[in-house]
C-alpha cells in the first residue's frame, strides 16, 4: 500500500492532494512543495510507510513526519531522488536499525536534517561531509555507534545548529585530527556522547574561536580540568556543563564581566568554595541557575534575592549552612526553589516571605524547625511541597486548603502531630501524599476516597523531579512516570481505627503504605478495585480477619506485606498472592499456607473457623453488654417509679392513704418549725425540700392551718381546707425530693409568720 493510501485525512477531500490538510503546493504550478504530517496518527501503532510515494513529488522541498510512530521506512533510498528537498524531519518516531542511506548525503539542497528521538543505529560519518548547505543537523537520542570526529563538519560553512547528544554508544572526538571549522556555530549540543573520551576529556578547543555561541550543552561527558570561566563570557544565552568533573572554585574574579547568560547549569561537578556575594552583578540576566550537587559551602548569599528575572534556583546537595536569607524570599519572582540536602537551620522560611509565583519548593533533608510558615499561604500556585526529613513540628490545620494546585505534599520524617486534616480531600490535584514518620493520630480520613487524581489519570509537569518511596525503595520520578505514578504513604505514625473502604475506589493508585500504625479491623475487600496498585504495605498494625482473596486479582502488585498483624486463616494462593515470600506474611500466628510453609489441616481450619466465629461473637457480645445493662437499669427504674407514683395521680383512696402516712409528719415538721420562728421572720428551706413556685401558695395555706390548730391535727378535715390542686403540688414536691431530681441549692421563702 502506498503512502498516499494511508494518509488518514484524505477521505475528507477530493483527489486533489493540494487540498489535503498539511499539504502545501506551489503557487505557480500544481506541484507539492511541503508536507506537514506531524502527529497525525491517533492509534499510535507502528507504521511502515513506503517512501517511494514521495519519489513522484519532484519539487518537494520539505517533508515533516514527526511523531507518527513510524517503525521503519520502506524504500528509504527514494528520498535521494528529491533534488529540491531542503528539510527532512523524521524525529520522535520509533525507527530502528540502519535505515540511514549514504545517498542522503548527496541531496544537494538539504539544509535541515532531524533524525532525533528514534532508534537509528550504524555509522553516520559518511553522510555529513557532503551536506554543503546544511544549517541544522540533529541526530540526538538515538543508538548510533562508532567514532564521529568533528572535523567531518569542518566544511559546512552554513552550520549553525548541531546536536549529537545522548547517543551513548557514540564517541565524539573534537581534538584529533587537528582541524579548523569554517562555520561559526550558534547552538552546539554534545551532551552524553562520550566527548573526547579517548583523548583529553577536555572542553573542545575550537570553541575558543567561536564568537556567536548562544547555546552550549556539554553535559554528562565526565570532562575534567578547571572550571571554564571563559565560557561565561563567550556564551551569550545558555551554558550547560552538568555531569562533568570540573574542579576549582566558582569564579570569584569576574568583576569586569557582565554576562548575558539566562541559563547556567554547573550541577553535578566538583566545584567548591563559596558563591560570590555579588554574583548578581556579573550575571544580572539569569533566569535559571543550577549549582546543585557540588561542594559549595558557607551561607546562601543574600544578593541572590536581587536577581530580577531569576525563576529557577537549585543549590541542593551541597554543604551550605545557616538560615535562608530573607532577601531571597521577599517579593521573589522564583517559580522553583530547591535547597534540599544541605545543613540549613532556623525556620523553614523567613517570617516575612512573599513568594506569590512559587510553584515548586524543595527543602528536604535539612535542619529546619518550627511550624509551617504562614507566609507560605501566599504561594497559591504551589504545585510541589517537599519538606521531608527536617525537625518541623506542630499541626496541619487549614493550610492545605489554599494549595488548590498542589500535586505533591511531602512532609515525611518530621514531628507533625494531631489529626490528618480533612482539607486534603479538597485538593483535587493531589497526586503524591507522604506523611510518613511523623506523630499523626486519629483515623484515616475516609474522604480521601473522593480524590479524583487517585481515581483518574492526571497529567503532571514534565520536568520537575520527585522522589517517592514505593516497593520498599525510593525512586525519582520525572516526566512521563509522573503521569502514571500516584502514591499515599502514611506509615510510621499513630493512626488508629479501621482502614476506610473508600480507599479501595482509588483505582489509579500505584503505591499505598499504611505500615507501622495502630490500625484495626479487617483488610477491605474493596482493595480489589486498586487495579494499578504496584506496592501495598499494611505490616505492623493490629489488623484481624482473613486476607481477602480478591487482592490476588491485582496483577500489577509487585510488593506486598501484611506482616506482624493478627490475621488468620489460609493465605490465598490465587494469582499474585502466590508469588510473595514468607516475609510478606510473618508475625501472624493464625495464618497458614504454602507461602509460609505451614500446612492448613482440617482441624486447623475448624479451630481457626471457630476462633474466627468466637472472635466475632465476642466482639458482638462486648458491644452488646453495655447496651443490655443500661437498658435493664432504665426499664427497672421506670417500672419502680411509675408503680409507686402513678396511683397517686389516678386513685383517690391511694391519695388519702398517702396523705395520712406522709403528709401528716410533713405538717408536724412545719408546725414545730413555725412555732420556733418569730413574726415576720425568714425561713430558709434547703433546696432538696423545696417546691415548685406554684406550691408557695399551698405552703401559705398550710401555715394558716398550722396557726389555727394547736397541736396540728392531721386529718382529712383539716386537709380539706386546702385548695384542690395543693395536695398534688405538695406530692410533686415530695416526689422530687425522693427521686433527687432537684438541684442542691437554698431557696429563700419569705412570708410573715404570726404564730
Secondary structure in CASP SS format (residue, H / E / C, confidence):
PFRMAT SS
TARGET T0000
AUTHOR 0000-0000-0000
METHOD secondary structure of the structure
MODEL  1
X C 1.00
X C 1.00
X H 1.00
X H 1.00
X H 1.00
X H 1.00
X C 1.00
X C 1.00
X C 1.00
X H 1.00
X H 1.00
X H 1.00
X C 1.00
X C 1.00
X C 1.00
X C 1.00
X H 1.00
X H 1.00
X H 1.00
X C 1.00
X C 1.00
X C 1.00
X E 1.00
X E 1.00
X E 1.00
X C 1.00
X C 1.00
X C 1.00
X C 1.00
X C 1.00
X C 1.00
X E 1.00
X E 1.00
X E 1.00
X E 1.00
X E 1.00
X C 1.00
X C 1.00
X C 1.00
X C 1.00
X C 1.00
X C 1.00
X C 1.00
X C 1.00
X C 1.00
X C 1.00
X E 1.00
X C 1.00
X C 1.00
X E 1.00
X H 1.00
X H 1.00
X H 1.00
X H 1.00
X H 1.00
X H 1.00
X C 1.00
X C 1.00
X C 1.00
X C 1.00
X C 1.00
X E 1.00
X E 1.00
X E 1.00
X C 1.00
X C 1.00
X C 1.00
X C 1.00
X C 1.00
X E 1.00
X C 1.00
X C 1.00
X C 1.00
X E 1.00
X C 1.00
X H 1.00
X H 1.00
X H 1.00
X H 1.00
X H 1.00
X H 1.00
X C 1.00
X C 1.00
X C 1.00
X C 1.00
X C 1.00
X E 1.00
X E 1.00
X E 1.00
X C 1.00
X C 1.00
X C 1.00
X C 1.00
X C 1.00
X C 1.00
X E 1.00
X E 1.00
X C 1.00
X C 1.00
X C 1.00
X C 1.00
X H 1.00
X H 1.00
X H 1.00
X H 1.00
X H 1.00
X C 1.00
X C 1.00
X C 1.00
X C 1.00
X C 1.00
X E 1.00
X E 1.00
X E 1.00
X C 1.00
X C 1.00
X C 1.00
X C 1.00
X E 1.00
X E 1.00
X C 1.00
X C 1.00
X C 1.00
X C 1.00
X H 1.00
X H 1.00
X H 1.00
X H 1.00
X C 1.00
X C 1.00
X C 1.00
X C 1.00
X C 1.00
X C 1.00
X C 1.00
X E 1.00
X E 1.00
X E 1.00
X C 1.00
X C 1.00
X C 1.00
X C 1.00
X C 1.00
X C 1.00
X C 1.00
X E 1.00
X E 1.00
X E 1.00
X E 1.00
X H 1.00
X H 1.00
X H 1.00
X H 1.00
X C 1.00
X C 1.00
X C 1.00
X C 1.00
X C 1.00
X C 1.00
X C 1.00
X E 1.00
X E 1.00
X E 1.00
X C 1.00
X C 1.00
X C 1.00
X C 1.00
X C 1.00
X C 1.00
X E 1.00
X E 1.00
X E 1.00
X E 1.00
X C 1.00
X C 1.00
X C 1.00
X C 1.00
X C 1.00
X C 1.00
X C 1.00
X C 1.00
X C 1.00
X C 1.00
X C 1.00
X C 1.00
X C 1.00
X E 1.00
X E 1.00
X E 1.00
X C 1.00
X C 1.00
X C 1.00
X C 1.00
X C 1.00
X C 1.00
X C 1.00
X C 1.00
X C 1.00
X C 1.00
X C 1.00
X C 1.00
X C 1.00
X C 1.00
X C 1.00
X H 1.00
X H 1.00
X H 1.00
X H 1.00
X H 1.00
X C 1.00
X C 1.00
X C 1.00
X C 1.00
X C 1.00
X E 1.00
X E 1.00
X E 1.00
X C 1.00
X C 1.00
X C 1.00
X C 1.00
X C 1.00
X C 1.00
X C 1.00
X C 1.00
X E 1.00
X C 1.00
X C 1.00
X C 1.00
X H 1.00
X H 1.00
X H 1.00
X H 1.00
X H 1.00
X C 1.00
X C 1.00
X C 1.00
X E 1.00
X E 1.00
X E 1.00
X C 1.00
X C 1.00
X C 1.00
X C 1.00
X C 1.00
X C 1.00
X E 1.00
X C 1.00
X E 1.00
X C 1.00
X C 1.00
X C 1.00
X C 1.00
X C 1.00
X C 1.00
X C 1.00
X C 1.00
X C 1.00
X C 1.00
X C 1.00
X C 1.00
X C 1.00
X E 1.00
X E 1.00
X E 1.00
X C 1.00
X C 1.00
X C 1.00
X C 1.00
X C 1.00
X C 1.00
X E 1.00
X E 1.00
X C 1.00
X C 1.00
X C 1.00
X C 1.00
X C 1.00
X H 1.00
X H 1.00
X H 1.00
X H 1.00
X C 1.00
X C 1.00
X C 1.00
X C 1.00
X C 1.00
X E 1.00
X E 1.00
X E 1.00
X C 1.00
X C 1.00
X C 1.00
X C 1.00
X E 1.00
X E 1.00
X E 1.00
X E 1.00
X C 1.00
X C 1.00
X C 1.00
X H 1.00
X H 1.00
X H 1.00
X H 1.00
X H 1.00
X C 1.00
X C 1.00
X C 1.00
X C 1.00
X C 1.00
X E 1.00
X E 1.00
X E 1.00
X C 1.00
X C 1.00
X C 1.00
X C 1.00
X E 1.00
X E 1.00
X E 1.00
X E 1.00
X C 1.00
X C 1.00
X C 1.00
X H 1.00
X H 1.00
X H 1.00
X H 1.00
X C 1.00
X C 1.00
X C 1.00
X C 1.00
X C 1.00
X C 1.00
X E 1.00
X E 1.00
X E 1.00
X C 1.00
X C 1.00
X C 1.00
X C 1.00
X E 1.00
X E 1.00
X E 1.00
X E 1.00
X E 1.00
X C 1.00
X C 1.00
X C 1.00
X C 1.00
X C 1.00
X C 1.00
X C 1.00
X C 1.00
X C 1.00
X C 1.00
X C 1.00
X C 1.00
X E 1.00
X E 1.00
X E 1.00
X C 1.00
X C 1.00
X C 1.00
X C 1.00
X E 1.00
X E 1.00
X E 1.00
X E 1.00
X C 1.00
X C 1.00
X C 1.00
X H 1.00
X H 1.00
X H 1.00
X H 1.00
X H 1.00
X C 1.00
X C 1.00
X C 1.00
X C 1.00
X C 1.00
X E 1.00
X E 1.00
X E 1.00
X C 1.00
X C 1.00
X C 1.00
X C 1.00
X E 1.00
X E 1.00
X E 1.00
X E 1.00
X E 1.00
X C 1.00
X C 1.00
X C 1.00
X H 1.00
X H 1.00
X H 1.00
X H 1.00
X C 1.00
X C 1.00
X C 1.00
X C 1.00
X C 1.00
X E 1.00
X E 1.00
X E 1.00
X C 1.00
X C 1.00
X C 1.00
X C 1.00
X E 1.00
X E 1.00
X E 1.00
X E 1.00
X E 1.00
X C 1.00
X C 1.00
X H 1.00
X H 1.00
X H 1.00
X H 1.00
X H 1.00
X C 1.00
X C 1.00
X C 1.00
X C 1.00
X C 1.00
X E 1.00
X E 1.00
X E 1.00
X C 1.00
X C 1.00
X C 1.00
X C 1.00
X E 1.00
X E 1.00
X E 1.00
X E 1.00
X C 1.00
X C 1.00
X C 1.00
X H 1.00
X H 1.00
X H 1.00
X H 1.00
X H 1.00
X C 1.00
X C 1.00
X C 1.00
X C 1.00
X C 1.00
X C 1.00
X C 1.00
X C 1.00
X C 1.00
X C 1.00
X C 1.00
X C 1.00
X C 1.00
X C 1.00
X C 1.00
X E 1.00
X E 1.00
X E 1.00
X E 1.00
X E 1.00
X C 1.00
X C 1.00
X E 1.00
X E 1.00
X E 1.00
X E 1.00
X E 1.00
X C 1.00
X C 1.00
X H 1.00
X H 1.00
X H 1.00
X H 1.00
X H 1.00
X C 1.00
X C 1.00
X E 1.00
X E 1.00
X E 1.00
X C 1.00
X C 1.00
X C 1.00
X C 1.00
X E 1.00
X E 1.00
X C 1.00
X C 1.00
X E 1.00
X C 1.00
X C 1.00
X H 1.00
X H 1.00
X H 1.00
X H 1.00
X H 1.00
X C 1.00
X C 1.00
X C 1.00
X C 1.00
X C 1.00
X E 1.00
X E 1.00
X E 1.00
X C 1.00
X C 1.00
X C 1.00
X C 1.00
X C 1.00
X C 1.00
X E 1.00
X C 1.00
X C 1.00
X C 1.00
X C 1.00
X H 1.00
X H 1.00
X H 1.00
X H 1.00
X H 1.00
X C 1.00
X C 1.00
X C 1.00
X C 1.00
X C 1.00
X E 1.00
X E 1.00
X E 1.00
X C 1.00
X C 1.00
X C 1.00
X C 1.00
X C 1.00
X C 1.00
X E 1.00
X E 1.00
X C 1.00
X C 1.00
X C 1.00
X H 1.00
X H 1.00
X H 1.00
X H 1.00
X H 1.00
X C 1.00
X C 1.00
X C 1.00
X C 1.00
X C 1.00
X E 1.00
X E 1.00
X E 1.00
X C 1.00
X C 1.00
X C 1.00
X C 1.00
X E 1.00
X E 1.00
X E 1.00
X E 1.00
X E 1.00
X C 1.00
X C 1.00
X C 1.00
X C 1.00
X H 1.00
X H 1.00
X H 1.00
X H 1.00
X H 1.00
X C 1.00
X C 1.00
X H 1.00
X H 1.00
X H 1.00
X C 1.00
X C 1.00
X C 1.00
X C 1.00
X C 1.00
X E 1.00
X E 1.00
X E 1.00
X E 1.00
X H 1.00
X H 1.00
X H 1.00
X C 1.00
X E 1.00
X C 1.00
X C 1.00
X C 1.00
X H 1.00
X H 1.00
X H 1.00
X H 1.00
X H 1.00
X H 1.00
X H 1.00
X H 1.00
X H 1.00
X H 1.00
X H 1.00
X H 1.00
X H 1.00
X H 1.00
X H 1.00
X H 1.00
X H 1.00
X H 1.00
X H 1.00
X H 1.00
X H 1.00
X H 1.00
X H 1.00
X H 1.00
X H 1.00
X H 1.00
X H 1.00
X H 1.00
X H 1.00
X H 1.00
X H 1.00
X H 1.00
X H 1.00
X H 1.00
X H 1.00
X H 1.00
X H 1.00
X H 1.00
X H 1.00
X H 1.00
X H 1.00
X H 1.00
X H 1.00
X H 1.00
X H 1.00
X H 1.00
X H 1.00
X H 1.00
X H 1.00
X C 1.00
X H 1.00
X H 1.00
X H 1.00
X H 1.00
X H 1.00
X H 1.00
X H 1.00
X H 1.00
X H 1.00
X H 1.00
X H 1.00
X H 1.00
X H 1.00
X H 1.00
X H 1.00
X H 1.00
X H 1.00
X H 1.00
X H 1.00
X H 1.00
X H 1.00
X H 1.00
X H 1.00
X H 1.00
X C 1.00
X C 1.00
X C 1.00
X C 1.00
X C 1.00
X C 1.00
X E 1.00
X E 1.00
X E 1.00
X E 1.00
X E 1.00
X H 1.00
X H 1.00
X H 1.00
X C 1.00
X C 1.00
X C 1.00
X H 1.00
X H 1.00
X H 1.00
X H 1.00
X H 1.00
X H 1.00
X H 1.00
X H 1.00
X H 1.00
X H 1.00
X H 1.00
X H 1.00
X H 1.00
X H 1.00
X H 1.00
X H 1.00
X C 1.00
X C 1.00
X C 1.00
X C 1.00
X C 1.00
X C 1.00
X C 1.00
X H 1.00
X H 1.00
X H 1.00
X H 1.00
X H 1.00
X C 1.00
X C 1.00
X C 1.00
X H 1.00
X H 1.00
X H 1.00
X H 1.00
X H 1.00
X H 1.00
X H 1.00
X H 1.00
X H 1.00
X H 1.00
X H 1.00
X H 1.00
X H 1.00
X H 1.00
X H 1.00
X H 1.00
X C 1.00
X C 1.00
X C 1.00
X C 1.00
X C 1.00
X C 1.00
X E 1.00
X E 1.00
X E 1.00
X E 1.00
X E 1.00
X C 1.00
X C 1.00
X C 1.00
X C 1.00
X C 1.00
END
